[in-house]
Every structure is written in C-alpha cells, then in structure tokens.
Amino acid sequence: MMALEGLRILDLTRVLAGPYATMVLADLGADVIKIEMPGTGDDSRNFGPYLHGESAYFMSLNRNKRSMTLNLKSPRGKQIIRELVPKMDVVVENFRPGTLEKLGLGYETLREINPRLIYAAVSGFGRTGPYSQRPAYDGVVQAMGGVMSITGPEDGTPTRVGTSIGDIIAGIFTAIGILSALAARERTGQGQLVDVAMLDCQVAILENAIARYGVTGEIPRPIGSRHPSVVPIEPFETRDGQLMVAVGNDTLWVRLCEALERPDLAADARFTTNPLRLAHYAELRPILAEIFQSRTNAEWQARLDAVGIPASPINNVPQVMEHPQVLAREMLVKLVHPVAGELTMAGIPIKLSETPGAMRMPAPTLGQHTEEVLRDLLGYTPEQIAELRAEGAL
C-alpha cells in the first residue's frame, strides 16, 4: 500500500511548477490523470534534450502519471472535464487566473459539481493583487522576489539560482497545500481552493534576509557562497579543489581549530564567538584560506570528519550521480520508457517506513491513456471515443 493510494487527481498543469507538485503526489501513490492538448501536449514535451525523440525534461517531471488528450476549448472536451470532476479528489491547474473561468471550468463551477473537491491553482502572482493577471516564469519571480539580489559573487551581478527554484518551490508548496486541504476535508467534509503564487513562495524562502534588513537597515547583497550571519560557513580553496566547510556554532569552531592544528585561533579574543568572528571576518578569512591551501580535499575531509565538522567538496552533477550516499538512499533511479528507453532521474526524497513511494511507471506518451480513462472512469464505448476523436475533442 502507498500513502496516497486511492487519491485521484485531475492534472491540468504544464511545464514545471504544477507538474512538479503532481509528480510529488504521484510518487506517493496518487492516481494522476494529466490532461494535455491534442497534437502538441504539455509545452515541455518540446524542451530538450531528447532521447529517441522524447523530451528528457518532460520525462523527468511526469513519471507515475497517466496522459489523456482533451481539447478544453471544445464543448465536448469541457463536458468530459465536468464528467470527470465528480470522480476526482483534486484538480490542479497553473493557468493565468481567470483562464479556466472563461472556459466554464473555474473553481466555483467545479465545486458545485463536487463540493468535496480540492482545487489547487498555482500561478505567477496568485489570484489577488495588482499583478494577478501578469504572466511569469522562474527567472522573473526569482528577480522580483529578491532571491537573485542576494545570490552571486560578492559585489557582483545578481544571479539566477542554477535550478528553477521559482517553479520547484511553488510546486512543493502546492503539494503541501493540497495535502493540508485534504486533511481539513477529513474533518469538515468540504473541499476548498488552494491558491499558490510563485512570487509568494520566493518571498517565503528569503530566509532571514527580511529579518536582517528589518533589524539593521542594511540591504542584503550577494556575498558569494558564504553565510551572511555565521562564520565560517563557506568554501575554501585547497591544494586540489574547493571544500565547503560549515562551522555552525562556537563548539564546532573549537573543533575546527583543533583540526587545523591552530589552538591559538580558538583562544584568540577576536574569534571566540560567532558575533566576534563575523565582526572580524576580514581578518579571519585570509588566515583560514592560507591554512586550507596546505592540504588536499581528501586530507581535509578526513581531518574534519574526525572532529565532526560538516564539510564537502563542491560536486558536479556526475560526481553527485556517483556519490555513495546518494546511491545508498536510492536517489537515482532508472525507468524504461516505451519510446525513449532507459532514463536515469532523481529518486523520491520522502522515505516513508510503512507506505513508501515508488516509481510505478515512466512518463506517458502523449494521450497514452485517453481511451483507458474514458472507458474505465466514464464508461465510454469505442464508438463514442471514435466520435470524440472525429470531432476534435481528443
């Protein structure tokens, strides 16, 4: 048994934020029926690279889902959505607010059909506010939400985070919102609207930048890879690479000095506490940098491990894919796609002891399950399905 087994989700999302949310739920057992436009499908099917003509981007975000083609602009297509809604626990969409309302498929309409329905809408700016009708992509919300302003080399140009956190964080919050609404439904018997904005999520993950500005009045700026408030948490050049070192408290500082064979630093009045180390950072950093250049990554890793200092080399993607801890946690999995063949992708990070998630099936081909859904859920005959195809509804 899987944690979300029996949960049925109608997925009207495309590209990244919405598909990421539904993938999280599908990995935990939900039956996700992905609705795609006939002929073209999800926009991300056209994002490279490709494996035997299939998008690796799309396949990495849509495993464990079924694909059904449906023209939402056709009368019959809209009617099929209305027929499916009573059989669904959740609808997820990431259109610009108001788009589905214009099609007669908005929240208020669908909740009348199914009062227990959880309707999750993820968009760039949410369903309220002066920007609600603006389009957005990941880079735009990273810029607008302040994340880029605190990312990048010290005194350098604000930089987009390497992974699409504008979309991915919104997807994770959407999944959390859906699960929260489902828990509330267990008590009330009623569904509700889950409204998630990518911009809101970027503001939420600014961590302590907002608090720091509120307290100090200083505008947070890019400072490279070091921590703005805790010293030392940053990478250091070694004899053969870079090592990220994290000294999160004063006890660890004493242990670091032990590993560095510099007990004088632990006793130095300038560095005994984190506030002091932060105040005297310009003096401390060159001392540590010179010391770390004296040994290799492996030598320092062994020394720091021995005294319990968190540290790691800065791995590239191939190194991550070969890392023994990543492999031990089954965070790389292989799925065999019917067209593309074998594809390696990230595994499931949520490890449930009694109802674990699973890679049940690869990402679907376009419309792979259309007839199956119409037949099994709605009782359509082959003749009726053929008629729908002839009308352009499928």
C-alpha positions as CSV (number, residue, x, y, z in Angstrom):
1,M,0.0,0.0,0.0
2,M,1.2,3.5,-0.8
3,A,0.4,6.6,1.3
4,L,-1.8,8.3,-1.3
5,E,-3.2,5.2,-2.9
6,G,-6.8,5.8,-3.9
7,L,-6.4,9.6,-4.2
8,R,-7.3,10.7,-7.7
9,I,-6.0,13.9,-9.2
10,L,-7.0,15.7,-12.4
11,D,-3.9,17.5,-13.6
12,L,-4.4,20.4,-15.9
13,T,-0.9,21.8,-15.4
14,R,2.1,22.1,-17.7
15,V,5.8,22.9,-17.8
16,L,7.2,22.9,-14.3
17,A,5.5,24.3,-11.1
18,G,2.3,22.4,-11.5
19,P,3.8,19.1,-12.9
20,Y,6.3,19.1,-10.1
21,A,3.5,19.3,-7.5
22,T,1.6,16.5,-9.1
23,M,4.7,14.4,-9.5
24,V,5.4,14.6,-5.8
25,L,1.9,13.3,-5.1
26,A,2.1,10.7,-7.9
27,D,5.3,9.3,-6.4
28,L,3.5,8.7,-3.2
29,G,0.7,6.8,-4.8
30,A,-1.9,9.2,-6.2
31,D,-3.5,8.4,-9.5
32,V,-2.7,11.5,-11.5
33,I,-4.5,11.9,-14.9
34,K,-2.6,14.5,-16.9
35,I,-4.8,16.4,-19.4
36,E,-2.9,17.5,-22.5
37,M,-3.8,19.4,-25.7
38,P,-4.3,17.0,-28.6
39,G,-1.4,17.0,-31.1
40,T,1.0,19.1,-29.0
41,G,0.7,18.2,-25.4
42,D,2.5,19.9,-22.5
43,D,4.8,22.7,-23.7
44,S,7.7,20.9,-22.0
45,R,7.5,18.0,-24.5
46,N,9.3,20.4,-26.8
47,F,12.1,21.1,-24.3
48,G,15.4,19.3,-25.0
49,P,17.5,17.4,-24.7
50,Y,15.7,14.5,-26.4
51,L,16.1,10.7,-26.2
52,H,14.8,9.0,-29.3
53,G,12.5,12.0,-29.9
54,E,11.2,12.1,-26.3
55,S,11.9,15.1,-24.1
56,A,14.1,14.3,-21.1
57,Y,12.8,17.4,-19.4
58,F,9.2,16.2,-19.7
59,M,10.0,12.6,-18.7
60,S,11.8,13.8,-15.5
61,L,8.7,15.6,-14.3
62,N,5.8,13.4,-15.3
63,R,6.6,9.9,-14.2
64,N,3.8,7.9,-12.4
65,K,1.1,9.8,-14.3
66,R,-1.4,8.9,-17.0
67,S,-1.8,11.1,-20.1
68,M,-5.2,11.9,-21.6
69,T,-5.6,14.3,-24.6
70,L,-8.5,16.7,-24.4
71,N,-9.3,19.9,-26.1
72,L,-10.6,22.2,-23.4
73,K,-11.8,24.7,-25.9
74,S,-14.3,22.3,-27.4
75,P,-17.8,21.8,-26.0
76,R,-17.3,18.0,-25.7
77,G,-13.9,18.5,-24.1
78,K,-15.3,20.8,-21.4
79,Q,-18.2,18.3,-20.8
80,I,-15.7,15.5,-20.2
81,I,-13.9,17.5,-17.6
82,R,-17.3,18.1,-15.9
83,E,-17.9,14.4,-16.0
84,L,-14.5,13.6,-14.5
85,V,-14.7,16.1,-11.7
86,P,-17.2,14.0,-9.5
87,K,-14.7,11.2,-9.6
88,M,-11.8,13.3,-8.5
89,D,-10.4,14.3,-5.1
90,V,-8.2,17.1,-6.5
91,V,-7.9,19.3,-9.6
92,V,-4.6,21.1,-10.1
93,E,-4.1,23.9,-12.7
94,N,-1.5,26.5,-13.4
95,F,-3.2,28.8,-16.0
96,R,-3.2,32.5,-15.5
97,P,-6.0,33.3,-13.0
98,G,-9.4,33.6,-14.8
99,T,-8.4,31.4,-17.8
100,L,-10.4,28.4,-16.7
101,E,-13.3,30.6,-15.5
102,K,-13.6,31.8,-19.1
103,L,-13.9,28.2,-20.2
104,G,-16.6,27.5,-17.6
105,L,-14.2,25.3,-15.7
106,G,-13.2,27.5,-12.8
107,Y,-13.3,26.7,-9.1
108,E,-16.8,28.0,-8.4
109,T,-18.2,25.9,-11.2
110,L,-16.4,22.7,-10.4
111,R,-17.1,22.9,-6.6
112,E,-20.9,22.9,-7.5
113,I,-20.3,19.6,-9.3
114,N,-18.2,18.2,-6.5
115,P,-18.3,20.0,-3.1
116,R,-15.6,17.8,-1.7
117,L,-13.2,18.9,-4.5
118,I,-9.8,20.3,-3.6
119,Y,-9.0,22.9,-6.4
120,A,-5.3,23.9,-6.4
121,A,-4.2,26.8,-8.6
122,V,-0.6,27.7,-8.9
123,S,0.3,30.9,-10.8
124,G,3.0,33.6,-11.0
125,F,1.3,36.0,-8.7
126,G,-1.8,34.4,-7.3
127,R,-5.5,35.1,-7.7
128,T,-5.5,38.5,-6.0
129,G,-3.4,41.7,-6.1
130,P,-2.4,44.1,-8.9
131,Y,-0.1,41.6,-10.6
132,S,-2.6,38.7,-10.7
133,Q,-3.0,38.8,-14.4
134,R,0.7,39.1,-15.3
135,P,2.5,36.1,-16.9
136,A,5.6,34.8,-15.1
137,Y,8.4,32.4,-15.5
138,D,11.0,31.1,-13.0
139,G,13.6,33.8,-13.7
140,V,11.1,36.6,-13.4
141,V,9.9,35.6,-9.9
142,Q,13.5,35.0,-8.8
143,A,14.2,38.5,-9.8
144,M,11.0,40.1,-8.4
145,G,11.1,38.1,-5.2
146,G,14.6,39.2,-4.2
147,V,16.4,35.8,-4.4
148,M,18.6,37.0,-7.3
149,S,19.6,40.1,-5.4
150,I,21.3,38.0,-2.7
151,T,22.8,35.4,-5.0
152,G,26.1,35.6,-6.9
153,P,29.7,36.6,-6.3
154,E,30.5,39.2,-3.7
155,D,29.9,42.7,-5.1
156,G,29.0,41.1,-8.4
157,T,25.9,40.9,-10.6
158,P,22.8,39.4,-9.0
159,T,22.5,35.8,-10.3
160,R,19.7,33.4,-11.0
161,V,19.9,30.3,-8.9
162,G,21.1,27.4,-11.1
163,T,18.0,25.2,-10.6
164,S,14.5,26.6,-11.2
165,I,13.6,27.2,-7.6
166,G,10.9,29.7,-8.6
167,D,8.9,26.8,-10.1
168,I,10.1,24.0,-7.9
169,I,9.4,25.7,-4.5
170,A,6.0,26.7,-5.8
171,G,5.3,23.1,-6.7
172,I,6.4,21.8,-3.3
173,F,4.2,24.4,-1.5
174,T,1.3,23.4,-3.8
175,A,1.7,19.8,-2.8
176,I,1.7,20.8,0.9
177,G,-1.4,23.0,0.3
178,I,-3.2,20.1,-1.3
179,L,-2.4,17.7,1.5
180,S,-3.4,20.3,4.1
181,A,-6.7,20.8,2.3
182,L,-7.3,17.0,2.2
183,A,-6.6,16.8,5.9
184,A,-9.1,19.6,6.6
185,R,-11.7,17.8,4.4
186,E,-11.4,14.7,6.6
187,R,-12.8,17.0,9.4
188,T,-15.3,19.2,7.5
189,G,-16.3,17.1,4.5
190,Q,-15.8,20.1,2.3
191,G,-13.2,20.9,-0.3
192,Q,-11.5,24.3,-0.8
193,L,-9.4,26.4,-3.1
194,V,-5.6,26.2,-2.7
195,D,-4.1,29.4,-4.1
196,V,-0.3,29.4,-4.5
197,A,1.8,32.2,-6.1
198,M,5.3,31.7,-7.3
199,L,6.2,35.2,-6.1
200,D,4.8,34.4,-2.6
201,C,7.0,31.3,-2.4
202,Q,10.1,33.2,-3.3
203,V,9.5,35.8,-0.6
204,A,8.8,32.9,1.9
205,I,12.3,31.4,1.2
206,L,14.2,34.6,1.6
207,E,15.1,33.1,5.0
208,N,16.5,35.7,7.3
209,A,17.2,38.4,4.7
210,I,13.9,40.2,5.5
211,A,14.6,40.0,9.2
212,R,18.2,41.2,8.8
213,Y,17.1,44.2,6.8
214,G,14.4,45.0,9.3
215,V,16.9,44.9,12.2
216,T,19.9,46.5,10.6
217,G,18.5,48.6,7.8
218,E,21.3,47.3,5.5
219,I,20.2,46.0,2.1
220,P,21.3,42.3,1.7
221,R,23.5,41.8,-1.3
222,P,25.3,39.0,-3.0
223,I,28.2,37.7,-0.9
224,G,29.3,34.7,-2.8
225,S,29.0,31.3,-1.1
226,R,29.5,32.3,2.5
227,H,26.8,32.6,5.1
228,P,25.8,36.1,5.9
229,S,25.5,35.6,9.6
230,V,27.6,32.6,10.6
231,V,31.4,32.4,10.3
232,P,32.9,30.3,8.9
233,I,30.4,28.7,6.6
234,E,31.9,28.9,3.1
235,P,34.1,27.1,0.6
236,F,37.9,27.3,0.8
237,E,40.5,26.6,-1.8
238,T,42.5,23.5,-1.0
239,R,45.6,22.1,-2.7
240,D,43.5,20.3,-5.3
241,G,40.0,21.9,-5.3
242,Q,37.4,23.5,-3.1
243,L,35.9,22.4,0.2
244,M,32.7,23.7,1.7
245,V,33.1,24.0,5.5
246,A,30.2,24.7,7.9
247,V,31.1,25.8,11.4
248,G,27.6,26.5,12.8
249,N,28.4,27.2,16.4
250,D,31.2,28.0,18.8
251,T,31.8,24.4,19.8
252,L,32.4,23.5,16.2
253,W,34.8,26.4,16.0
254,V,37.0,25.0,18.7
255,R,36.9,21.6,16.9
256,L,37.9,23.3,13.6
257,C,40.9,24.9,15.2
258,E,41.8,21.5,16.6
259,A,41.6,20.0,13.1
260,L,43.6,22.9,11.7
261,E,46.3,22.4,14.4
262,R,45.8,26.1,15.4
263,P,44.6,26.2,19.0
264,D,45.8,29.8,19.1
265,L,42.8,30.7,16.9
266,A,40.3,29.2,19.3
267,A,41.8,31.3,22.1
268,D,42.1,34.5,20.1
269,A,39.8,37.1,21.6
270,R,38.7,38.3,18.2
271,F,37.3,34.9,17.2
272,T,35.9,33.2,20.3
273,T,32.2,33.7,19.5
274,N,30.3,33.9,16.2
275,P,29.4,37.6,16.6
276,L,33.1,38.3,17.1
277,R,34.1,36.1,14.1
278,L,31.6,38.0,12.0
279,A,32.9,41.3,13.1
280,H,36.5,40.3,12.4
281,Y,35.7,38.4,9.3
282,A,38.2,40.4,7.2
283,E,41.0,39.4,9.5
284,L,39.9,35.7,9.9
285,R,39.2,34.8,6.3
286,P,42.8,35.2,5.0
287,I,44.2,33.1,7.9
288,L,41.8,30.2,7.2
289,A,42.3,30.5,3.4
290,E,46.1,30.1,3.8
291,I,45.7,27.1,6.1
292,F,43.3,25.2,3.8
293,Q,45.6,25.6,0.8
294,S,48.2,23.4,2.6
295,R,46.3,20.1,2.1
296,T,44.1,18.3,-0.4
297,N,40.4,18.0,-0.2
298,A,40.6,14.4,0.9
299,E,43.1,15.2,3.6
300,W,41.0,18.0,5.0
301,Q,37.8,15.9,4.7
302,A,39.3,13.2,6.8
303,R,40.5,15.7,9.4
304,L,37.2,17.4,9.6
305,D,35.2,14.2,9.7
306,A,37.3,13.1,12.7
307,V,36.1,16.0,14.8
308,G,32.6,16.2,13.5
309,I,32.8,19.3,11.3
310,P,30.3,19.2,8.4
311,A,32.2,19.6,5.1
312,S,32.1,18.5,1.5
313,P,33.8,19.1,-1.8
314,I,31.7,21.0,-4.4
315,N,30.5,18.1,-6.5
316,N,29.4,18.5,-10.1
317,V,26.4,16.5,-11.4
318,P,28.4,13.4,-12.5
319,Q,30.0,13.3,-9.1
320,V,26.6,13.6,-7.4
321,M,25.4,10.7,-9.5
322,E,28.3,8.5,-8.3
323,H,28.2,9.6,-4.6
324,P,27.8,6.6,-2.3
325,Q,25.3,8.4,0.0
326,V,23.1,9.4,-3.0
327,L,23.2,5.8,-4.2
328,A,22.5,4.3,-0.8
329,R,19.4,6.5,-0.4
330,E,18.2,5.4,-3.8
331,M,18.1,8.9,-5.1
332,L,18.9,7.8,-8.6
333,V,16.5,5.6,-10.4
334,K,16.2,4.1,-13.9
335,L,12.9,3.9,-15.7
336,V,12.3,2.3,-19.0
337,H,10.2,4.4,-21.3
338,P,8.3,2.7,-24.2
339,V,9.9,5.0,-26.8
340,A,12.9,6.6,-25.2
341,G,14.3,3.5,-23.5
342,E,16.2,3.7,-20.2
343,L,16.4,7.1,-18.5
344,T,18.1,8.0,-15.2
345,M,16.3,10.5,-13.0
346,A,16.2,11.8,-9.4
347,G,14.5,9.4,-6.9
348,I,11.9,10.1,-4.2
349,P,13.3,12.1,-1.3
350,I,10.5,11.3,1.1
351,K,11.2,8.0,2.7
352,L,8.1,6.5,4.4
353,S,8.7,3.5,6.6
354,E,5.4,1.7,6.1
355,T,3.9,3.2,2.9
356,P,6.9,4.1,0.7
357,G,6.6,5.9,-2.6
358,A,7.6,4.0,-5.8
359,M,8.5,4.5,-9.4
360,R,5.5,2.7,-10.8
361,M,5.7,3.8,-14.4
362,P,7.6,6.1,-16.7
363,A,6.2,9.4,-18.1
364,P,3.4,8.7,-20.5
365,T,3.5,9.2,-24.2
366,L,1.0,11.8,-25.4
367,G,-2.5,10.6,-24.9
368,Q,-1.4,7.1,-23.9
369,H,-4.2,6.6,-21.5
370,T,-7.0,8.6,-23.2
371,E,-9.2,5.6,-24.1
372,E,-8.4,3.9,-20.8
373,V,-9.7,6.8,-18.8
374,L,-12.8,7.3,-20.9
375,R,-13.6,3.7,-20.8
376,D,-12.9,2.8,-17.2
377,L,-13.9,6.0,-15.4
378,L,-16.7,7.3,-17.6
379,G,-18.0,4.1,-19.4
380,Y,-17.5,5.4,-22.9
381,T,-17.7,2.9,-25.7
382,P,-15.2,2.5,-28.6
383,E,-17.7,4.1,-30.9
384,Q,-18.2,7.1,-28.6
385,I,-14.5,7.6,-28.3
386,A,-14.1,7.4,-32.1
387,E,-16.8,10.1,-32.4
388,L,-15.0,12.3,-30.0
389,R,-11.8,12.0,-32.0
390,A,-13.6,12.8,-35.2
391,E,-15.0,16.0,-33.5
392,G,-11.5,17.1,-32.4
393,A,-12.3,16.8,-28.7
394,L,-9.5,14.3,-28.2
